[in-house]
Amino acid sequence: MWFIVKNNTGHCQIVSSDQIPADNAEILEQWGSFTSSEEAIAHRVGLIRAGKCQPQ
């Protein structure tokens, strides 16, 4: 499973379920779960276009 997480700098990263940090204090928002990284990438592009995430 794949997730999109937004950190305190406003950037969104795509991470697998085992990469989500145990200390969730750095995560402002989280979207997912997605079945593939490609699906997560497509949703991240949409979040950037909607102004919810900053491009890296």
N, CA, C and O atoms as a Tripos MOL2 file, in Angstrom:
@<TRIPOS>MOLECULE
protein
  224   223    56     0     0
PROTEIN
NO_CHARGES

@<TRIPOS>ATOM
      1 N           0.8380   -1.1720    0.0000 N.3       1 MET1
      2 CA          0.0000    0.0000    0.0000 C.3       1 MET1
      3 C           0.8880    1.2410    0.0000 C.2       1 MET1
      4 O           1.9800    1.2480    0.5680 O.2       1 MET1
      5 N           0.3950    2.2770   -0.6430 N.am      2 TRP2
      6 CA          1.1370    3.5200   -0.7850 C.3       2 TRP2
      7 C           0.3150    4.6700   -0.2150 C.2       2 TRP2
      8 O          -0.9150    4.6630   -0.2830 O.2       2 TRP2
      9 N           1.0030    5.6520    0.3430 N.am      3 PHE3
     10 CA          0.3640    6.8060    0.9430 C.3       3 PHE3
     11 C           1.0720    8.0690    0.4860 C.2       3 PHE3
     12 O           2.2380    8.0350    0.0930 O.2       3 PHE3
     13 N           0.3570    9.1780    0.5430 N.am      4 ILE4
     14 CA          0.9510   10.4910    0.3270 C.3       4 ILE4
     15 C           0.9230   11.1820    1.6820 C.2       4 ILE4
     16 O          -0.1280   11.2700    2.3150 O.2       4 ILE4
     17 N           2.0710   11.6700    2.1260 N.am      5 VAL5
     18 CA          2.1400   12.3780    3.3980 C.3       5 VAL5
     19 C           2.6990   13.7760    3.1680 C.2       5 VAL5
     20 O           3.6390   13.9750    2.3980 O.2       5 VAL5
     21 N           2.0990   14.7280    3.8520 N.am      6 LYS6
     22 CA          2.5320   16.1270    3.7740 C.3       6 LYS6
     23 C           3.2920   16.4510    5.0500 C.2       6 LYS6
     24 O           2.7720   16.2730    6.1520 O.2       6 LYS6
     25 N           4.5360   16.9300    4.8970 N.am      7 ASN7
     26 CA          5.3310   17.2680    6.0710 C.3       7 ASN7
     27 C           5.1820   18.7470    6.3980 C.2       7 ASN7
     28 O           4.4470   19.4640    5.7180 O.2       7 ASN7
     29 N           5.8730   19.2040    7.4340 N.am      8 ASN8
     30 CA          5.7110   20.5690    7.9110 C.3       8 ASN8
     31 C           6.2520   21.6290    6.9590 C.2       8 ASN8
     32 O           6.0040   22.8140    7.1820 O.2       8 ASN8
     33 N           6.9760   21.2570    5.9140 N.am      9 THR9
     34 CA          7.4500   22.2160    4.9220 C.3       9 THR9
     35 C           6.4390   22.4020    3.8000 C.2       9 THR9
     36 O           6.6220   23.2680    2.9440 O.2       9 THR9
     37 N           5.3780   21.6050    3.7900 N.am     10 GLY10
     38 CA          4.3550   21.7030    2.7600 C.3      10 GLY10
     39 C           4.5710   20.7740    1.5830 C.2      10 GLY10
     40 O           3.7410   20.7150    0.6750 O.2      10 GLY10
     41 N           5.6900   20.0420    1.5900 N.am     11 HIS11
     42 CA          5.9760   19.0980    0.5120 C.3      11 HIS11
     43 C           5.2870   17.7700    0.8020 C.2      11 HIS11
     44 O           5.1750   17.3500    1.9540 O.2      11 HIS11
     45 N           4.8290   17.1200   -0.2610 N.am     12 CYS12
     46 CA          4.1810   15.8170   -0.1330 C.3      12 CYS12
     47 C           5.0980   14.7430   -0.6990 C.2      12 CYS12
     48 O           5.6840   14.9060   -1.7700 O.2      12 CYS12
     49 N           5.2100   13.6540    0.0300 N.am     13 GLN13
     50 CA          6.0350   12.5320   -0.3910 C.3      13 GLN13
     51 C           5.1630   11.2980   -0.5200 C.2      13 GLN13
     52 O           4.1500   11.1480    0.1630 O.2      13 GLN13
     53 N           5.5820   10.4290   -1.4100 N.am     14 ILE14
     54 CA          4.9160    9.1400   -1.5780 C.3      14 ILE14
     55 C           5.7380    8.1050   -0.8280 C.2      14 ILE14
     56 O           6.9310    7.9400   -1.0800 O.2      14 ILE14
     57 N           5.0880    7.4160    0.0890 N.am     15 VAL15
     58 CA          5.7840    6.4250    0.9080 C.3      15 VAL15
     59 C           4.9660    5.1440    0.9440 C.2      15 VAL15
     60 O           3.7430    5.1630    0.8040 O.2      15 VAL15
     61 N           5.6590    4.0370    1.1330 N.am     16 SER16
     62 CA          4.9530    2.7710    1.3130 C.3      16 SER16
     63 C           4.5110    2.6780    2.7710 C.2      16 SER16
     64 O           4.9720    3.4410    3.6200 O.2      16 SER16
     65 N           3.6340    1.7560    3.0420 N.am     17 SER17
     66 CA          3.0640    1.6530    4.3860 C.3      17 SER17
     67 C           4.1200    1.3780    5.4540 C.2      17 SER17
     68 O           3.9340    1.7660    6.6070 O.2      17 SER17
     69 N           5.2150    0.7230    5.1010 N.am     18 ASP18
     70 CA          6.2610    0.4600    6.0870 C.3      18 ASP18
     71 C           7.2370    1.6200    6.2360 C.2      18 ASP18
     72 O           8.1110    1.5700    7.1010 O.2      18 ASP18
     73 N           7.1120    2.6670    5.4150 N.am     19 GLN19
     74 CA          7.9920    3.8260    5.5080 C.3      19 GLN19
     75 C           7.3650    4.9940    6.2590 C.2      19 GLN19
     76 O           8.0260    6.0100    6.4720 O.2      19 GLN19
     77 N           6.1190    4.8730    6.6580 N.am     20 ILE20
     78 CA          5.4750    5.9590    7.4030 C.3      20 ILE20
     79 C           6.1810    6.0690    8.7480 C.2      20 ILE20
     80 O           6.2890    5.0810    9.4750 O.2      20 ILE20
     81 N           6.6650    7.2700    9.0850 N.am     21 PRO21
     82 CA          7.4270    7.4130   10.3300 C.3      21 PRO21
     83 C           6.5690    7.1150   11.5550 C.2      21 PRO21
     84 O           5.3760    7.4180   11.5920 O.2      21 PRO21
     85 N           7.2060    6.5180   12.5510 N.am     22 ALA22
     86 CA          6.4980    6.1990   13.7910 C.3      22 ALA22
     87 C           6.1080    7.4790   14.5200 C.2      22 ALA22
     88 O           5.0710    7.5390   15.1790 O.2      22 ALA22
     89 N           6.9570    8.5060   14.3920 N.am     23 ASP23
     90 CA          6.6640    9.7970   14.9910 C.3      23 ASP23
     91 C           5.8460   10.6180   13.9900 C.2      23 ASP23
     92 O           6.4040   11.2750   13.1110 O.2      23 ASP23
     93 N           4.5520   10.5720   14.1310 N.am     24 ASN24
     94 CA          3.6730   11.2460   13.1790 C.3      24 ASN24
     95 C           3.5870   12.7460   13.4080 C.2      24 ASN24
     96 O           2.7620   13.4090   12.7770 O.2      24 ASN24
     97 N           4.4180   13.3100   14.2980 N.am     25 ALA25
     98 CA          4.3830   14.7460   14.5560 C.3      25 ALA25
     99 C           4.7960   15.5380   13.3230 C.2      25 ALA25
    100 O           4.3840   16.6870   13.1670 O.2      25 ALA25
    101 N           5.6050   14.9470   12.4430 N.am     26 GLU26
    102 CA          6.0520   15.6370   11.2400 C.3      26 GLU26
    103 C           5.0150   15.6010   10.1240 C.2      26 GLU26
    104 O           5.1330   16.3530    9.1560 O.2      26 GLU26
    105 N           4.0160   14.7540   10.2360 N.am     27 ILE27
    106 CA          3.0060   14.6040    9.1880 C.3      27 ILE27
    107 C           1.8410   15.5470    9.4690 C.2      27 ILE27
    108 O           1.1800   15.4390   10.5020 O.2      27 ILE27
    109 N           1.5950   16.4720    8.5440 N.am     28 LEU28
    110 CA          0.4630   17.3880    8.6860 C.3      28 LEU28
    111 C          -0.8220   16.7820    8.1300 C.2      28 LEU28
    112 O          -1.8890   16.8990    8.7320 O.2      28 LEU28
    113 N          -0.7040   16.1270    6.9620 N.am     29 GLU29
    114 CA         -1.8530   15.4680    6.3390 C.3      29 GLU29
    115 C          -1.3930   14.1760    5.6900 C.2      29 GLU29
    116 O          -0.2190   14.0090    5.3580 O.2      29 GLU29
    117 N          -2.3370   13.2700    5.5160 N.am     30 GLN30
    118 CA         -2.0310   11.9860    4.8820 C.3      30 GLN30
    119 C          -3.1960   11.5910    3.9920 C.2      30 GLN30
    120 O          -4.3590   11.7110    4.3790 O.2      30 GLN30
    121 N          -2.8700   11.1180    2.7900 N.am     31 TRP31
    122 CA         -3.8770   10.6400    1.8450 C.3      31 TRP31
    123 C          -3.5280    9.2130    1.4510 C.2      31 TRP31
    124 O          -2.3510    8.8580    1.3990 O.2      31 TRP31
    125 N          -4.5080    8.4150    1.1810 N.am     32 GLY32
    126 CA         -4.2850    7.0380    0.7510 C.3      32 GLY32
    127 C          -5.1400    6.1240    1.5920 C.2      32 GLY32
    128 O          -5.8330    6.5740    2.5040 O.2      32 GLY32
    129 N          -5.0960    4.9370    1.3120 N.am     33 SER33
    130 CA         -4.0540    4.1250    0.7050 C.3      33 SER33
    131 C          -4.3140    3.8930   -0.7800 C.2      33 SER33
    132 O          -5.4580    3.8240   -1.2300 O.2      33 SER33
    133 N          -3.2270    3.7770   -1.5170 N.am     34 PHE34
    134 CA         -3.2760    3.5310   -2.9490 C.3      34 PHE34
    135 C          -2.6440    2.1800   -3.2290 C.2      34 PHE34
    136 O          -1.7270    1.7580   -2.5230 O.2      34 PHE34
    137 N          -3.1290    1.5050   -4.2510 N.am     35 THR35
    138 CA         -2.6620    0.1470   -4.5350 C.3      35 THR35
    139 C          -1.3250    0.1220   -5.2590 C.2      35 THR35
    140 O          -0.6200   -0.8860   -5.2170 O.2      35 THR35
    141 N          -0.9620    1.2290   -5.9320 N.am     36 SER36
    142 CA          0.3160    1.2530   -6.6450 C.3      36 SER36
    143 C           0.9580    2.6290   -6.4900 C.2      36 SER36
    144 O           0.2830    3.6130   -6.1880 O.2      36 SER36
    145 N           2.2600    2.6800   -6.6990 N.am     37 SER37
    146 CA          2.9530    3.9620   -6.6230 C.3      37 SER37
    147 C           2.5100    4.8800   -7.7560 C.2      37 SER37
    148 O           2.4860    6.1000   -7.5930 O.2      37 SER37
    149 N           2.1620    4.3020   -8.9000 N.am     38 GLU38
    150 CA          1.6980    5.1140  -10.0250 C.3      38 GLU38
    151 C           0.3890    5.8300   -9.6870 C.2      38 GLU38
    152 O           0.2040    6.9950  -10.0400 O.2      38 GLU38
    153 N          -0.5050    5.1380   -9.0120 N.am     39 GLU39
    154 CA         -1.7630    5.7550   -8.5950 C.3      39 GLU39
    155 C          -1.4990    6.8770   -7.5890 C.2      39 GLU39
    156 O          -2.1380    7.9280   -7.6500 O.2      39 GLU39
    157 N          -0.5670    6.6590   -6.6720 N.am     40 ALA40
    158 CA         -0.2100    7.6800   -5.6890 C.3      40 ALA40
    159 C           0.4190    8.8960   -6.3710 C.2      40 ALA40
    160 O           0.1530   10.0310   -5.9740 O.2      40 ALA40
    161 N           1.2430    8.6740   -7.3850 N.am     41 ILE41
    162 CA          1.8600    9.7780   -8.1240 C.3      41 ILE41
    163 C           0.7790   10.6180   -8.7960 C.2      41 ILE41
    164 O           0.8290   11.8470   -8.7480 O.2      41 ILE41
    165 N          -0.1850    9.9710   -9.4150 N.am     42 ALA42
    166 CA         -1.2680   10.7030  -10.0840 C.3      42 ALA42
    167 C          -2.0580   11.5490   -9.0810 C.2      42 ALA42
    168 O          -2.4230   12.6840   -9.3860 O.2      42 ALA42
    169 N          -2.3200   11.0150   -7.9030 N.am     43 HIS43
    170 CA         -3.0440   11.7740   -6.8870 C.3      43 HIS43
    171 C          -2.1920   12.9200   -6.3490 C.2      43 HIS43
    172 O          -2.7180   13.9910   -6.0500 O.2      43 HIS43
    173 N          -0.8840   12.7080   -6.2220 N.am     44 ARG44
    174 CA          0.0150   13.7670   -5.7500 C.3      44 ARG44
    175 C           0.0220   14.9380   -6.7340 C.2      44 ARG44
    176 O           0.0280   16.0960   -6.3150 O.2      44 ARG44
    177 N           0.0220   14.6490   -8.0240 N.am     45 VAL45
    178 CA         -0.0410   15.7010   -9.0420 C.3      45 VAL45
    179 C          -1.3260   16.5130   -8.8560 C.2      45 VAL45
    180 O          -1.3070   17.7420   -8.9320 O.2      45 VAL45
    181 N          -2.4220   15.8310   -8.6160 N.am     46 GLY46
    182 CA         -3.6870   16.5150   -8.3740 C.3      46 GLY46
    183 C          -3.6490   17.3850   -7.1330 C.2      46 GLY46
    184 O          -4.2130   18.4790   -7.1260 O.2      46 GLY46
    185 N          -2.9900   16.9140   -6.0810 N.am     47 LEU47
    186 CA         -2.8730   17.7020   -4.8530 C.3      47 LEU47
    187 C          -2.0150   18.9420   -5.0750 C.2      47 LEU47
    188 O          -2.3040   20.0040   -4.5240 O.2      47 LEU47
    189 N          -0.9610   18.8120   -5.8790 N.am     48 ILE48
    190 CA         -0.1160   19.9590   -6.2040 C.3      48 ILE48
    191 C          -0.9250   20.9830   -7.0080 C.2      48 ILE48
    192 O          -0.8720   22.1810   -6.7280 O.2      48 ILE48
    193 N          -1.6610   20.5100   -7.9890 N.am     49 ARG49
    194 CA         -2.4810   21.4120   -8.8230 C.3      49 ARG49
    195 C          -3.5700   22.0980   -8.0030 C.2      49 ARG49
    196 O          -3.9370   23.2370   -8.2910 O.2      49 ARG49
    197 N          -4.0840   21.4200   -6.9960 N.am     50 ALA50
    198 CA         -5.1210   21.9910   -6.1520 C.3      50 ALA50
    199 C          -4.5490   22.9190   -5.0820 C.2      50 ALA50
    200 O          -5.3020   23.5550   -4.3450 O.2      50 ALA50
    201 N          -3.2190   22.9980   -4.9950 N.am     51 GLY51
    202 CA         -2.5840   23.8790   -4.0240 C.3      51 GLY51
    203 C          -2.4600   23.3040   -2.6360 C.2      51 GLY51
    204 O          -2.1410   24.0300   -1.6940 O.2      51 GLY51
    205 N          -2.7070   22.0000   -2.4840 N.am     52 LYS52
    206 CA         -2.6050   21.3760   -1.1730 C.3      52 LYS52
    207 C          -1.1970   20.9240   -0.8460 C.2      52 LYS52
    208 O          -0.8820   20.6830    0.3200 O.2      52 LYS52
    209 N          -0.3400   20.8030   -1.8590 N.am     53 CYS53
    210 CA          1.0530   20.3890   -1.6760 C.3      53 CYS53
    211 C           1.9530   21.3090   -2.5170 C.2      53 CYS53
    212 O           1.5450   21.8410   -3.5490 O.2      53 CYS53
    213 N           3.1700   21.4690   -2.0420 N.am     54 GLN54
    214 CA          4.1740   22.2200   -2.7830 C.3      54 GLN54
    215 C           4.9680   21.2580   -3.6440 C.2      54 GLN54
    216 O           5.2900   20.1580   -3.1960 O.2      54 GLN54
    217 N           5.2960   21.6500   -4.8890 N.am     55 PRO55
    218 CA          6.1550   20.7780   -5.6950 C.3      55 PRO55
    219 C           7.5620   20.7630   -5.1120 C.2      55 PRO55
    220 O           7.9940   21.7260   -4.4780 O.2      55 PRO55
    221 N           8.2570   19.6810   -5.3310 N.am     56 GLN56
    222 CA          9.6080   19.5650   -4.7590 C.3      56 GLN56
    223 C          10.6570   20.1220   -5.6510 C.2      56 GLN56
    224 O          11.8380   20.0950   -5.3060 O.2      56 GLN56
@<TRIPOS>BOND
     1     1     2 1
     2     2     3 1
     3     3     4 2
     4     3     5 am
     5     5     6 1
     6     6     7 1
     7     7     8 2
     8     7     9 am
     9     9    10 1
    10    10    11 1
    11    11    12 2
    12    11    13 am
    13    13    14 1
    14    14    15 1
    15    15    16 2
    16    15    17 am
    17    17    18 1
    18    18    19 1
    19    19    20 2
    20    19    21 am
    21    21    22 1
    22    22    23 1
    23    23    24 2
    24    23    25 am
    25    25    26 1
    26    26    27 1
    27    27    28 2
    28    27    29 am
    29    29    30 1
    30    30    31 1
    31    31    32 2
    32    31    33 am
    33    33    34 1
    34    34    35 1
    35    35    36 2
    36    35    37 am
    37    37    38 1
    38    38    39 1
    39    39    40 2
    40    39    41 am
    41    41    42 1
    42    42    43 1
    43    43    44 2
    44    43    45 am
    45    45    46 1
    46    46    47 1
    47    47    48 2
    48    47    49 am
    49    49    50 1
    50    50    51 1
    51    51    52 2
    52    51    53 am
    53    53    54 1
    54    54    55 1
    55    55    56 2
    56    55    57 am
    57    57    58 1
    58    58    59 1
    59    59    60 2
    60    59    61 am
    61    61    62 1
    62    62    63 1
    63    63    64 2
    64    63    65 am
    65    65    66 1
    66    66    67 1
    67    67    68 2
    68    67    69 am
    69    69    70 1
    70    70    71 1
    71    71    72 2
    72    71    73 am
    73    73    74 1
    74    74    75 1
    75    75    76 2
    76    75    77 am
    77    77    78 1
    78    78    79 1
    79    79    80 2
    80    79    81 am
    81    81    82 1
    82    82    83 1
    83    83    84 2
    84    83    85 am
    85    85    86 1
    86    86    87 1
    87    87    88 2
    88    87    89 am
    89    89    90 1
    90    90    91 1
    91    91    92 2
    92    91    93 am
    93    93    94 1
    94    94    95 1
    95    95    96 2
    96    95    97 am
    97    97    98 1
    98    98    99 1
    99    99   100 2
   100    99   101 am
   101   101   102 1
   102   102   103 1
   103   103   104 2
   104   103   105 am
   105   105   106 1
   106   106   107 1
   107   107   108 2
   108   107   109 am
   109   109   110 1
   110   110   111 1
   111   111   112 2
   112   111   113 am
   113   113   114 1
   114   114   115 1
   115   115   116 2
   116   115   117 am
   117   117   118 1
   118   118   119 1
   119   119   120 2
   120   119   121 am
   121   121   122 1
   122   122   123 1
   123   123   124 2
   124   123   125 am
   125   125   126 1
   126   126   127 1
   127   127   128 2
   128   127   129 am
   129   129   130 1
   130   130   131 1
   131   131   132 2
   132   131   133 am
   133   133   134 1
   134   134   135 1
   135   135   136 2
   136   135   137 am
   137   137   138 1
   138   138   139 1
   139   139   140 2
   140   139   141 am
   141   141   142 1
   142   142   143 1
   143   143   144 2
   144   143   145 am
   145   145   146 1
   146   146   147 1
   147   147   148 2
   148   147   149 am
   149   149   150 1
   150   150   151 1
   151   151   152 2
   152   151   153 am
   153   153   154 1
   154   154   155 1
   155   155   156 2
   156   155   157 am
   157   157   158 1
   158   158   159 1
   159   159   160 2
   160   159   161 am
   161   161   162 1
   162   162   163 1
   163   163   164 2
   164   163   165 am
   165   165   166 1
   166   166   167 1
   167   167   168 2
   168   167   169 am
   169   169   170 1
   170   170   171 1
   171   171   172 2
   172   171   173 am
   173   173   174 1
   174   174   175 1
   175   175   176 2
   176   175   177 am
   177   177   178 1
   178   178   179 1
   179   179   180 2
   180   179   181 am
   181   181   182 1
   182   182   183 1
   183   183   184 2
   184   183   185 am
   185   185   186 1
   186   186   187 1
   187   187   188 2
   188   187   189 am
   189   189   190 1
   190   190   191 1
   191   191   192 2
   192   191   193 am
   193   193   194 1
   194   194   195 1
   195   195   196 2
   196   195   197 am
   197   197   198 1
   198   198   199 1
   199   199   200 2
   200   199   201 am
   201   201   202 1
   202   202   203 1
   203   203   204 2
   204   203   205 am
   205   205   206 1
   206   206   207 1
   207   207   208 2
   208   207   209 am
   209   209   210 1
   210   210   211 1
   211   211   212 2
   212   211   213 am
   213   213   214 1
   214   214   215 1
   215   215   216 2
   216   215   217 am
   217   217   218 1
   218   218   219 1
   219   219   220 2
   220   219   221 am
   221   221   222 1
   222   222   223 1
   223   223   224 2
@<TRIPOS>SUBSTRUCTURE
     1 MET1         2 RESIDUE 1 A MET
     2 TRP2         6 RESIDUE 1 A TRP
     3 PHE3        10 RESIDUE 1 A PHE
     4 ILE4        14 RESIDUE 1 A ILE
     5 VAL5        18 RESIDUE 1 A VAL
     6 LYS6        22 RESIDUE 1 A LYS
     7 ASN7        26 RESIDUE 1 A ASN
     8 ASN8        30 RESIDUE 1 A ASN
     9 THR9        34 RESIDUE 1 A THR
    10 GLY10       38 RESIDUE 1 A GLY
    11 HIS11       42 RESIDUE 1 A HIS
    12 CYS12       46 RESIDUE 1 A CYS
    13 GLN13       50 RESIDUE 1 A GLN
    14 ILE14       54 RESIDUE 1 A ILE
    15 VAL15       58 RESIDUE 1 A VAL
    16 SER16       62 RESIDUE 1 A SER
    17 SER17       66 RESIDUE 1 A SER
    18 ASP18       70 RESIDUE 1 A ASP
    19 GLN19       74 RESIDUE 1 A GLN
    20 ILE20       78 RESIDUE 1 A ILE
    21 PRO21       82 RESIDUE 1 A PRO
    22 ALA22       86 RESIDUE 1 A ALA
    23 ASP23       90 RESIDUE 1 A ASP
    24 ASN24       94 RESIDUE 1 A ASN
    25 ALA25       98 RESIDUE 1 A ALA
    26 GLU26      102 RESIDUE 1 A GLU
    27 ILE27      106 RESIDUE 1 A ILE
    28 LEU28      110 RESIDUE 1 A LEU
    29 GLU29      114 RESIDUE 1 A GLU
    30 GLN30      118 RESIDUE 1 A GLN
    31 TRP31      122 RESIDUE 1 A TRP
    32 GLY32      126 RESIDUE 1 A GLY
    33 SER33      130 RESIDUE 1 A SER
    34 PHE34      134 RESIDUE 1 A PHE
    35 THR35      138 RESIDUE 1 A THR
    36 SER36      142 RESIDUE 1 A SER
    37 SER37      146 RESIDUE 1 A SER
    38 GLU38      150 RESIDUE 1 A GLU
    39 GLU39      154 RESIDUE 1 A GLU
    40 ALA40      158 RESIDUE 1 A ALA
    41 ILE41      162 RESIDUE 1 A ILE
    42 ALA42      166 RESIDUE 1 A ALA
    43 HIS43      170 RESIDUE 1 A HIS
    44 ARG44      174 RESIDUE 1 A ARG
    45 VAL45      178 RESIDUE 1 A VAL
    46 GLY46      182 RESIDUE 1 A GLY
    47 LEU47      186 RESIDUE 1 A LEU
    48 ILE48      190 RESIDUE 1 A ILE
    49 ARG49      194 RESIDUE 1 A ARG
    50 ALA50      198 RESIDUE 1 A ALA
    51 GLY51      202 RESIDUE 1 A GLY
    52 LYS52      206 RESIDUE 1 A LYS
    53 CYS53      210 RESIDUE 1 A CYS
    54 GLN54      214 RESIDUE 1 A GLN
    55 PRO55      218 RESIDUE 1 A PRO
    56 GLN56      222 RESIDUE 1 A GLN
